[in-house]
Amino acid sequence: MSFNVLIVEDQPLIALNLQDTVEELGHNTIGIASNMYQALLLSSGADIALVDVNLEDGPTGPIIGRSLAEADVSVLFMTSDPGAIRGGVAGALGVIQKPVLDLELIEAIQYVANRRAGKSDIPPPKCFTEFDTDDAVATSFL
């Protein structure tokens, strides 16, 4: 099954690597956003979003992730500082720490795609820190 993926990343080389990986896995990249305005503008039609925490307009990733999750987008955070979102973000699936190995990235994207397809019995990959949806607080990042 193929999904539409939004990439929210302000580092061009990382964003292009993510795009290559997403498309190699058979999914469609619907856009690359480097700030909150672009992310929300491009979010229509997204099934999955790969979201960095710190973007060119500051640490807006958690706000973007929460907004996307509320719009029924499966959100995976990618950040060099996973402690910045240790309490989770309401509706988001989890986080992986950058830098990430190519195989770990593939496993994480495939896990999110499987969850999006309704396969909830699959364990997350080792690189993936899953958010406890009961503990995630929507306002802990403002």
C-alpha positions in Angstrom: 0.0 0.0 0.0 1.3 3.4 -1.0 0.9 6.6 1.2 1.3 10.3 0.7 4.2 11.5 2.9 4.9 15.1 4.0 8.5 15.8 5.0 9.0 18.6 7.5 12.8 19.2 7.7 14.8 22.4 7.3 18.1 20.8 6.3 18.0 20.3 2.5 20.4 17.3 2.4 18.5 15.5 5.1 15.1 16.3 3.4 16.3 15.0 0.0 17.6 11.8 1.7 14.2 11.3 3.3 12.5 11.9 0.0 14.7 9.3 -1.7 14.0 6.8 1.0 10.2 7.5 1.0 10.0 7.1 -2.7 12.2 3.9 -2.8 9.7 2.4 -0.4 6.9 3.1 -2.9 5.3 6.1 -1.2 4.7 9.5 -2.7 6.3 12.7 -1.3 3.7 15.4 -1.4 6.2 18.1 -0.3 9.1 19.3 1.8 8.5 22.0 4.3 11.2 23.8 6.3 8.8 25.8 8.6 5.4 25.6 10.2 3.7 27.8 7.6 4.9 25.6 4.7 4.1 22.4 6.6 0.5 23.4 7.3 0.1 24.7 3.7 1.3 21.4 2.2 -0.4 19.1 4.7 -3.6 18.6 2.7 -3.6 15.0 1.4 -0.9 13.8 3.7 -1.2 10.3 5.2 2.2 10.3 7.0 4.4 13.1 8.1 8.1 12.9 9.1 8.6 15.9 11.3 11.8 17.5 12.7 11.4 19.3 16.1 13.6 22.4 15.4 12.9 24.1 12.1 13.9 27.3 10.5 11.2 29.1 12.5 12.3 27.6 15.8 11.0 24.6 17.8 7.7 24.4 16.0 7.8 20.7 15.2 5.6 19.6 18.1 2.9 22.2 17.2 3.0 21.0 13.6 2.9 17.3 14.7 -0.1 17.9 17.0 -2.0 19.8 14.2 -1.2 17.0 11.7 -2.2 14.3 14.1 -5.5 16.1 14.8 -6.1 16.0 11.0 -5.6 12.2 11.0 -2.0 12.2 9.7 0.4 9.5 11.1 3.3 11.5 12.6 6.8 10.4 13.2 9.2 12.8 14.7 12.9 12.8 13.7 15.2 14.9 15.9 18.7 15.0 17.3 17.2 15.8 20.7 14.4 13.3 21.5 14.4 14.5 25.1 12.8 17.7 23.8 9.6 15.7 23.2 10.0 13.1 25.9 6.4 13.5 27.1 5.2 12.7 23.7 2.9 14.7 21.4 -0.8 13.9 21.4 -1.7 11.8 18.4 1.9 11.3 17.2 3.3 7.7 17.0 6.8 8.3 18.2 10.3 9.6 17.6 13.6 8.4 16.1 16.9 10.1 16.9 19.0 11.7 14.2 21.5 10.9 12.8 19.7 7.8 11.7 21.2 4.9 9.7 19.5 4.2 6.4 18.2 0.8 7.5 16.8 2.3 10.7 15.0 5.0 8.6 13.6 2.4 6.3 12.3 0.3 9.3 10.8 3.4 11.0 9.0 4.5 7.8 7.8 1.0 7.2 6.5 0.7 10.7 4.5 4.0 10.4 3.1 2.8 7.1 2.1 -0.5 8.6 0.4 1.3 11.5 -1.3 3.6 9.0 -2.6 0.5 7.1 -4.2 -0.8 10.4 -1.5 -3.3 11.4 -1.2 -2.6 15.1 0.3 -5.9 16.2 3.7 -5.2 14.7 6.4 -4.2 17.3 8.3 -0.9 16.6 11.9 -1.1 15.4 14.7 -0.7 17.9 15.4 2.9 16.8 11.8 3.9 17.4 10.6 5.4 20.7 6.9 5.0 20.7 4.8 7.6 22.5 2.3 6.4 25.1 -0.9 7.9 23.9 -2.3 8.0 27.4 0.6 10.1 28.6 1.1 12.5 25.7 0.1 16.0 26.5 -1.0 18.4 23.8 0.2 21.5 25.5 3.5 20.5 27.0 5.5 22.2 24.2 4.0 25.7 24.1 
